[in-house]
Amino acid sequence: MTALKPYTASPCIRICCLDDKDICLGCFRSLTEITQWALVDDHTRQHILHNASHRQRAYGPHGPRLDNPQ
């Protein structure tokens, strides 16, 4: 039996709101990254998650994260 390849799940939290740079304030992916997610391989998905993590940190602890109201 062949082992299944690891699969990176979407970080989408179903709170989609784009800022003026087309970055989702729910998952911090760019609009391009969101639309490409289903088409790219797992390595590219890991790269997208890395970029999103950097964007989220750039907003800081009191940033616009929509699933954690202030």
MOZI-V395973 format. One record per helix or strand of 3 or more residues. SS is the DSSP state (helix for helix, strand for strand). FROM is the first residue (numbers start at 0). TO is the last residue. Records with the same first field share a line. If there is no record, write none. Layout:
BEGIN
SS=FROM-TO + FROM-TO
END
This chain:
BEGIN
helix=30-38 + 41-58
END
